Amino acid sequence: MLAVLTAVAAIGLGLLKFASAASAPKQIGYQGRMYMGVVEVTRIEATANFGRLHRRPGTVDGKQVFVSAGRPPSLVALRLPDGHFNAYQLMR
């Protein structure tokens, strides 16, 4: 019985560590400004809400950066491996 409880606890702890490592940060810094409110979107969803996305050089957290038009951009989107984006809005 103790071995089963230990195994369940170890699996639960492993899943918790995996979930926290896979989750995106709630805030990111881009060009000296803070962006927050991560939500996963498709390119179509981002374009419908913020206009066309433009690829920018460099990466944030190892992910390609796309931004909406404007100075500063109102949206920063980080491309995920599956083609979706983690989208962050400019903090005002």
N, CA, C and O atoms as CSV, one atom per row, in Angstrom:
chain,resi,resn,atom,element,x,y,z
A,1,MET,N,N,0.826,-1.190,0.000
A,1,MET,CA,C,0.000,0.000,0.000
A,1,MET,C,C,0.875,1.261,0.000
A,1,MET,O,O,0.592,2.215,-0.724
A,2,LEU,N,N,1.929,1.262,0.807
A,2,LEU,CA,C,2.833,2.402,0.878
A,2,LEU,C,C,3.545,2.613,-0.464
A,2,LEU,O,O,3.780,3.748,-0.877
A,3,ALA,N,N,3.882,1.519,-1.133
A,3,ALA,CA,C,4.549,1.615,-2.435
A,3,ALA,C,C,3.627,2.250,-3.471
A,3,ALA,O,O,4.077,3.034,-4.307
A,4,VAL,N,N,2.345,1.916,-3.420
A,4,VAL,CA,C,1.369,2.490,-4.356
A,4,VAL,C,C,1.229,3.993,-4.102
A,4,VAL,O,O,1.231,4.775,-5.053
A,5,LEU,N,N,1.109,4.406,-2.849
A,5,LEU,CA,C,0.988,5.822,-2.516
A,5,LEU,C,C,2.239,6.595,-2.931
A,5,LEU,O,O,2.139,7.717,-3.428
A,6,THR,N,N,3.394,6.009,-2.732
A,6,THR,CA,C,4.643,6.652,-3.133
A,6,THR,C,C,4.702,6.812,-4.646
A,6,THR,O,O,5.114,7.859,-5.145
A,7,ALA,N,N,4.293,5.782,-5.374
A,7,ALA,CA,C,4.292,5.843,-6.838
A,7,ALA,C,C,3.322,6.914,-7.333
A,7,ALA,O,O,3.654,7.672,-8.244
A,8,VAL,N,N,2.134,6.985,-6.747
A,8,VAL,CA,C,1.143,7.992,-7.143
A,8,VAL,C,C,1.666,9.397,-6.843
A,8,VAL,O,O,1.494,10.311,-7.650
A,9,ALA,N,N,2.298,9.569,-5.695
A,9,ALA,CA,C,2.856,10.875,-5.336
A,9,ALA,C,C,3.971,11.273,-6.300
A,9,ALA,O,O,4.055,12.434,-6.701
A,10,ALA,N,N,4.824,10.327,-6.673
A,10,ALA,CA,C,5.920,10.612,-7.601
A,10,ALA,C,C,5.382,10.995,-8.982
A,10,ALA,O,O,5.894,11.923,-9.610
A,11,ILE,N,N,4.372,10.298,-9.448
A,11,ILE,CA,C,3.770,10.610,-10.746
A,11,ILE,C,C,3.110,11.985,-10.701
A,11,ILE,O,O,3.259,12.783,-11.627
A,12,GLY,N,N,2.385,12.257,-9.625
A,12,GLY,CA,C,1.737,13.561,-9.474
A,12,GLY,C,C,2.752,14.694,-9.458
A,12,GLY,O,O,2.535,15.727,-10.092
A,13,LEU,N,N,3.845,14.516,-8.751
A,13,LEU,CA,C,4.895,15.535,-8.687
A,13,LEU,C,C,5.531,15.740,-10.061
A,13,LEU,O,O,5.813,16.873,-10.451
A,14,GLY,N,N,5.752,14.669,-10.781
A,14,GLY,CA,C,6.306,14.768,-12.136
A,14,GLY,C,C,5.389,15.521,-13.076
A,14,GLY,O,O,5.848,16.348,-13.865
A,15,LEU,N,N,4.091,15.242,-13.000
A,15,LEU,CA,C,3.130,15.955,-13.841
A,15,LEU,C,C,3.066,17.438,-13.483
A,15,LEU,O,O,2.947,18.284,-14.370
A,16,LEU,N,N,3.144,17.755,-12.202
A,16,LEU,CA,C,3.122,19.142,-11.764
A,16,LEU,C,C,4.346,19.893,-12.294
A,16,LEU,O,O,4.222,21.023,-12.767
A,17,LYS,N,N,5.514,19.279,-12.216
A,17,LYS,CA,C,6.732,19.910,-12.737
A,17,LYS,C,C,6.633,20.110,-14.241
A,17,LYS,O,O,7.032,21.156,-14.753
A,18,PHE,N,N,6.105,19.116,-14.959
A,18,PHE,CA,C,5.947,19.231,-16.406
A,18,PHE,C,C,4.973,20.355,-16.750
A,18,PHE,O,O,5.250,21.136,-17.661
A,19,ALA,N,N,3.867,20.460,-16.066
A,19,ALA,CA,C,2.866,21.489,-16.341
A,19,ALA,C,C,3.431,22.880,-16.095
A,19,ALA,O,O,3.186,23.790,-16.887
A,20,SER,N,N,4.170,23.060,-15.029
A,20,SER,CA,C,4.718,24.387,-14.742
A,20,SER,C,C,5.825,24.746,-15.725
A,20,SER,O,O,5.998,25.922,-16.042
A,21,ALA,N,N,6.572,23.772,-16.213
A,21,ALA,CA,C,7.634,24.048,-17.181
A,21,ALA,C,C,7.051,24.378,-18.546
A,21,ALA,O,O,7.640,25.157,-19.294
A,22,ALA,N,N,5.902,23.798,-18.884
A,22,ALA,CA,C,5.295,24.002,-20.192
A,22,ALA,C,C,4.450,25.270,-20.248
A,22,ALA,O,O,4.129,25.749,-21.336
A,23,SER,N,N,4.089,25.812,-19.106
A,23,SER,CA,C,3.223,26.981,-19.122
A,23,SER,C,C,4.009,28.231,-19.492
A,23,SER,O,O,5.180,28.372,-19.142
A,24,ALA,N,N,3.353,29.123,-20.197
A,24,ALA,CA,C,4.001,30.351,-20.644
A,24,ALA,C,C,3.973,31.394,-19.539
A,24,ALA,O,O,3.064,31.394,-18.709
A,25,PRO,N,N,4.951,32.276,-19.520
A,25,PRO,CA,C,4.933,33.353,-18.528
A,25,PRO,C,C,3.760,34.295,-18.798
A,25,PRO,O,O,3.340,34.452,-19.944
A,26,LYS,N,N,3.242,34.912,-17.763
A,26,LYS,CA,C,2.099,35.817,-17.894
A,26,LYS,C,C,2.523,37.184,-18.403
A,26,LYS,O,O,1.697,37.931,-18.928
A,27,GLN,N,N,3.794,37.521,-18.257
A,27,GLN,CA,C,4.313,38.801,-18.731
A,27,GLN,C,C,5.623,38.575,-19.467
A,27,GLN,O,O,6.406,37.695,-19.110
A,28,ILE,N,N,5.853,39.379,-20.499
A,28,ILE,CA,C,7.130,39.353,-21.200
A,28,ILE,C,C,7.567,40.788,-21.463
A,28,ILE,O,O,6.744,41.702,-21.517
A,29,GLY,N,N,8.847,40.967,-21.624
A,29,GLY,CA,C,9.378,42.259,-22.009
A,29,GLY,C,C,9.759,42.224,-23.471
A,29,GLY,O,O,10.367,41.259,-23.933
A,30,TYR,N,N,9.405,43.282,-24.214
A,30,TYR,CA,C,9.770,43.380,-25.619
A,30,TYR,C,C,10.057,44.840,-25.943
A,30,TYR,O,O,9.186,45.692,-25.771
A,31,GLN,N,N,11.241,45.132,-26.401
A,31,GLN,CA,C,11.693,46.471,-26.759
A,31,GLN,C,C,11.435,47.490,-25.636
A,31,GLN,O,O,10.987,48.610,-25.884
A,32,GLY,N,N,11.724,47.078,-24.419
A,32,GLY,CA,C,11.622,47.979,-23.283
A,32,GLY,C,C,10.219,48.194,-22.743
A,32,GLY,O,O,10.028,49.036,-21.866
A,33,ARG,N,N,9.242,47.468,-23.235
A,33,ARG,CA,C,7.862,47.589,-22.749
A,33,ARG,C,C,7.395,46.236,-22.231
A,33,ARG,O,O,7.910,45.190,-22.625
A,34,MET,N,N,6.410,46.279,-21.340
A,34,MET,CA,C,5.874,45.045,-20.770
A,34,MET,C,C,4.556,44.674,-21.450
A,34,MET,O,O,3.696,45.520,-21.700
A,35,TYR,N,N,4.433,43.394,-21.733
A,35,TYR,CA,C,3.230,42.836,-22.341
A,35,TYR,C,C,2.714,41.742,-21.421
A,35,TYR,O,O,3.500,41.029,-20.797
A,36,MET,N,N,1.397,41.607,-21.335
A,36,MET,CA,C,0.842,40.590,-20.428
A,36,MET,C,C,-0.421,39.967,-20.996
A,36,MET,O,O,-0.933,40.383,-22.035
A,37,GLY,N,N,-0.911,38.952,-20.280
A,37,GLY,CA,C,-2.186,38.312,-20.592
A,37,GLY,C,C,-2.081,37.257,-21.658
A,37,GLY,O,O,-2.771,37.334,-22.674
A,38,VAL,N,N,-1.235,36.274,-21.452
A,38,VAL,CA,C,-1.004,35.248,-22.459
A,38,VAL,C,C,-2.289,34.480,-22.774
A,38,VAL,O,O,-3.045,34.084,-21.886
A,39,VAL,N,N,-2.500,34.291,-24.070
A,39,VAL,CA,C,-3.585,33.446,-24.562
A,39,VAL,C,C,-3.076,32.783,-25.837
A,39,VAL,O,O,-2.378,33.417,-26.628
A,40,GLU,N,N,-3.412,31.532,-26.038
A,40,GLU,CA,C,-2.978,30.832,-27.243
A,40,GLU,C,C,-3.988,31.099,-28.349
A,40,GLU,O,O,-5.187,30.885,-28.173
A,41,VAL,N,N,-3.489,31.572,-29.495
A,41,VAL,CA,C,-4.356,31.903,-30.628
A,41,VAL,C,C,-3.754,31.356,-31.915
A,41,VAL,O,O,-2.573,31.014,-31.974
A,42,THR,N,N,-4.592,31.283,-32.943
A,42,THR,CA,C,-4.115,30.969,-34.282
A,42,THR,C,C,-3.764,32.284,-34.978
A,42,THR,O,O,-4.116,33.360,-34.494
A,43,ARG,N,N,-3.082,32.196,-36.095
A,43,ARG,CA,C,-2.755,33.412,-36.857
A,43,ARG,C,C,-4.037,34.122,-37.286
A,43,ARG,O,O,-4.092,35.351,-37.256
A,44,ILE,N,N,-5.059,33.382,-37.680
A,44,ILE,CA,C,-6.334,33.979,-38.110
A,44,ILE,C,C,-6.983,34.756,-36.963
A,44,ILE,O,O,-7.478,35.866,-37.164
A,45,GLU,N,N,-6.981,34.173,-35.760
A,45,GLU,CA,C,-7.560,34.865,-34.602
A,45,GLU,C,C,-6.791,36.140,-34.276
A,45,GLU,O,O,-7.397,37.174,-33.994
A,46,ALA,N,N,-5.474,36.076,-34.311
A,46,ALA,CA,C,-4.665,37.257,-34.018
A,46,ALA,C,C,-4.905,38.343,-35.063
A,46,ALA,O,O,-5.045,39.516,-34.717
A,47,THR,N,N,-4.952,37.963,-36.328
A,47,THR,CA,C,-5.181,38.927,-37.403
A,47,THR,C,C,-6.559,39.557,-37.292
A,47,THR,O,O,-6.705,40.759,-37.511
A,48,ALA,N,N,-7.569,38.769,-36.957
A,48,ALA,CA,C,-8.927,39.293,-36.831
A,48,ALA,C,C,-9.031,40.325,-35.713
A,48,ALA,O,O,-9.805,41.276,-35.827
A,49,ASN,N,N,-8.269,40.156,-34.643
A,49,ASN,CA,C,-8.372,41.063,-33.495
A,49,ASN,C,C,-7.361,42.203,-33.509
A,49,ASN,O,O,-7.637,43.268,-32.957
A,50,PHE,N,N,-6.199,42.008,-34.126
A,50,PHE,CA,C,-5.132,42.997,-34.048
A,50,PHE,C,C,-4.551,43.405,-35.393
A,50,PHE,O,O,-3.637,44.229,-35.427
A,51,GLY,N,N,-5.035,42.872,-36.483
A,51,GLY,CA,C,-4.464,43.172,-37.788
A,51,GLY,C,C,-3.345,42.201,-38.122
A,51,GLY,O,O,-3.053,41.272,-37.370
A,52,ARG,N,N,-2.732,42.443,-39.264
A,52,ARG,CA,C,-1.692,41.544,-39.756
A,52,ARG,C,C,-0.497,41.488,-38.810
A,52,ARG,O,O,-0.077,42.508,-38.264
A,53,LEU,N,N,0.045,40.285,-38.623
A,53,LEU,CA,C,1.241,40.099,-37.802
A,53,LEU,C,C,2.478,40.195,-38.678
A,53,LEU,O,O,2.489,39.710,-39.809
A,54,HIS,N,N,3.525,40.828,-38.143
A,54,HIS,CA,C,4.778,40.998,-38.862
A,54,HIS,C,C,5.902,40.302,-38.095
A,54,HIS,O,O,6.043,40.486,-36.887
A,55,ARG,N,N,6.697,39.503,-38.804
A,55,ARG,CA,C,7.830,38.791,-38.202
A,55,ARG,C,C,8.919,39.793,-37.853
A,55,ARG,O,O,9.239,40.669,-38.657
A,56,ARG,N,N,9.486,39.672,-36.667
A,56,ARG,CA,C,10.582,40.525,-36.218
A,56,ARG,C,C,11.813,39.670,-35.962
A,56,ARG,O,O,11.690,38.501,-35.594
A,57,PRO,N,N,13.010,40.243,-36.154
A,57,PRO,CA,C,14.234,39.486,-35.890
A,57,PRO,C,C,14.371,39.150,-34.410
A,57,PRO,O,O,13.825,39.836,-33.546
A,58,GLY,N,N,15.096,38.103,-34.145
A,58,GLY,CA,C,15.350,37.699,-32.768
A,58,GLY,C,C,14.272,36.780,-32.233
A,58,GLY,O,O,13.305,36.438,-32.913
A,59,THR,N,N,14.482,36.395,-30.980
A,59,THR,CA,C,13.531,35.507,-30.312
A,59,THR,C,C,13.289,35.999,-28.894
A,59,THR,O,O,14.080,36.767,-28.346
A,60,VAL,N,N,12.193,35.550,-28.312
A,60,VAL,CA,C,11.889,35.744,-26.897
A,60,VAL,C,C,11.594,34.361,-26.346
A,60,VAL,O,O,10.738,33.653,-26.877
A,61,ASP,N,N,12.281,33.971,-25.304
A,61,ASP,CA,C,12.143,32.620,-24.726
A,61,ASP,C,C,12.351,31.538,-25.784
A,61,ASP,O,O,11.730,30.477,-25.717
A,62,GLY,N,N,13.229,31.804,-26.767
A,62,GLY,CA,C,13.528,30.825,-27.796
A,62,GLY,C,C,12.453,30.675,-28.855
A,62,GLY,O,O,12.508,29.729,-29.641
A,63,LYS,N,N,11.484,31.564,-28.905
A,63,LYS,CA,C,10.386,31.493,-29.868
A,63,LYS,C,C,10.436,32.684,-30.818
A,63,LYS,O,O,10.812,33.784,-30.415
A,64,GLN,N,N,10.056,32.469,-32.082
A,64,GLN,CA,C,10.002,33.540,-33.065
A,64,GLN,C,C,9.012,34.612,-32.616
A,64,GLN,O,O,7.981,34.299,-32.020
A,65,VAL,N,N,9.326,35.874,-32.903
A,65,VAL,CA,C,8.503,36.999,-32.477
A,65,VAL,C,C,7.740,37.575,-33.668
A,65,VAL,O,O,8.313,37.813,-34.731
A,66,PHE,N,N,6.447,37.795,-33.473
A,66,PHE,CA,C,5.581,38.463,-34.434
A,66,PHE,C,C,4.883,39.597,-33.695
A,66,PHE,O,O,4.516,39.448,-32.530
A,67,VAL,N,N,4.699,40.736,-34.371
A,67,VAL,CA,C,4.060,41.880,-33.722
A,67,VAL,C,C,2.981,42.456,-34.629
A,67,VAL,O,O,2.992,42.249,-35.843
A,68,SER,N,N,2.045,43.184,-34.016
A,68,SER,CA,C,1.051,43.919,-34.778
A,68,SER,C,C,1.658,45.232,-35.246
A,68,SER,O,O,2.735,45.615,-34.787
A,69,ALA,N,N,0.986,45.917,-36.144
A,69,ALA,CA,C,1.461,47.208,-36.637
A,69,ALA,C,C,1.377,48.236,-35.515
A,69,ALA,O,O,0.634,48.059,-34.550
A,70,GLY,N,N,2.145,49.306,-35.655
A,70,GLY,CA,C,2.098,50.391,-34.688
A,70,GLY,C,C,3.385,50.503,-33.895
A,70,GLY,O,O,4.187,49.570,-33.845
A,71,ARG,N,N,3.568,51.642,-33.287
A,71,ARG,CA,C,4.730,51.915,-32.443
A,71,ARG,C,C,4.257,52.437,-31.115
A,71,ARG,O,O,3.742,53.555,-31.092
A,72,PRO,N,N,4.375,51.767,-30.047
A,72,PRO,CA,C,4.793,50.368,-29.939
A,72,PRO,C,C,3.668,49.445,-30.402
A,72,PRO,O,O,2.505,49.850,-30.418
A,73,PRO,N,N,3.998,48.223,-30.773
A,73,PRO,CA,C,2.943,47.299,-31.193
A,73,PRO,C,C,2.011,46.988,-30.023
A,73,PRO,O,O,2.448,46.880,-28.877
A,74,SER,N,N,0.723,46.846,-30.329
A,74,SER,CA,C,-0.243,46.529,-29.271
A,74,SER,C,C,-0.260,45.048,-28.939
A,74,SER,O,O,-0.780,44.652,-27.895
A,75,LEU,N,N,0.310,44.213,-29.828
A,75,LEU,CA,C,0.333,42.765,-29.625
A,75,LEU,C,C,1.716,42.231,-29.967
A,75,LEU,O,O,2.306,42.591,-30.985
A,76,VAL,N,N,2.217,41.367,-29.099
A,76,VAL,CA,C,3.419,40.586,-29.378
A,76,VAL,C,C,2.997,39.131,-29.304
A,76,VAL,O,O,2.399,38.701,-28.318
A,77,ALA,N,N,3.311,38.365,-30.358
A,77,ALA,CA,C,2.926,36.957,-30.413
A,77,ALA,C,C,4.183,36.113,-30.586
A,77,ALA,O,O,5.020,36.400,-31.441
A,78,LEU,N,N,4.307,35.086,-29.780
A,78,LEU,CA,C,5.435,34.159,-29.859
A,78,LEU,C,C,4.952,32.868,-30.510
A,78,LEU,O,O,4.001,32.244,-30.039
A,79,ARG,N,N,5.613,32.471,-31.595
A,79,ARG,CA,C,5.190,31.288,-32.339
A,79,ARG,C,C,5.537,30.010,-31.582
A,79,ARG,O,O,6.667,29.828,-31.129
A,80,LEU,N,N,4.554,29.133,-31.453
A,80,LEU,CA,C,4.716,27.843,-30.789
A,80,LEU,C,C,5.065,26.775,-31.823
A,80,LEU,O,O,4.847,26.987,-33.016
A,81,PRO,N,N,5.598,25.640,-31.395
A,81,PRO,CA,C,5.978,24.579,-32.337
A,81,PRO,C,C,4.814,24.071,-33.198
A,81,PRO,O,O,5.033,23.610,-34.318
A,82,ASP,N,N,3.582,24.153,-32.686
A,82,ASP,CA,C,2.430,23.662,-33.449
A,82,ASP,C,C,1.866,24.704,-34.422
A,82,ASP,O,O,0.853,24.451,-35.073
A,83,GLY,N,N,2.519,25.886,-34.528
A,83,GLY,CA,C,2.066,26.919,-35.453
A,83,GLY,C,C,1.143,27.946,-34.834
A,83,GLY,O,O,0.893,28.993,-35.432
A,84,HIS,N,N,0.632,27.664,-33.645
A,84,HIS,CA,C,-0.185,28.652,-32.934
A,84,HIS,C,C,0.741,29.685,-32.290
A,84,HIS,O,O,1.962,29.603,-32.419
A,85,PHE,N,N,0.151,30.648,-31.602
A,85,PHE,CA,C,0.923,31.718,-30.976
A,85,PHE,C,C,0.492,31.918,-29.533
A,85,PHE,O,O,-0.683,31.754,-29.204
A,86,ASN,N,N,1.436,32.270,-28.672
A,86,ASN,CA,C,1.120,32.835,-27.363
A,86,ASN,C,C,1.079,34.341,-27.581
A,86,ASN,O,O,2.082,34.945,-27.962
A,87,ALA,N,N,-0.082,34.950,-27.337
A,87,ALA,CA,C,-0.273,36.370,-27.623
A,87,ALA,C,C,-0.274,37.170,-26.329
A,87,ALA,O,O,-0.867,36.763,-25.330
A,88,TYR,N,N,0.407,38.327,-26.364
A,88,TYR,CA,C,0.516,39.223,-25.213
A,88,TYR,C,C,0.126,40.626,-25.657
A,88,TYR,O,O,0.540,41.082,-26.723
A,89,GLN,N,N,-0.673,41.310,-24.838
A,89,GLN,CA,C,-1.078,42.671,-25.124
A,89,GLN,C,C,-0.238,43.669,-24.347
A,89,GLN,O,O,0.240,43.377,-23.251
A,90,LEU,N,N,-0.064,44.845,-24.923
A,90,LEU,CA,C,0.701,45.912,-24.299
A,90,LEU,C,C,0.023,46.343,-23.012
A,90,LEU,O,O,-1.187,46.568,-22.981
A,91,MET,N,N,0.819,46.458,-21.939
A,91,MET,CA,C,0.289,46.965,-20.666
A,91,MET,C,C,0.235,48.483,-20.781
A,91,MET,O,O,1.203,49.104,-21.220
A,92,ARG,N,N,-0.858,49.073,-20.402
A,92,ARG,CA,C,-0.996,50.532,-20.483
A,92,ARG,C,C,-1.060,51.135,-19.117
A,92,ARG,O,O,-1.177,52.353,-18.984
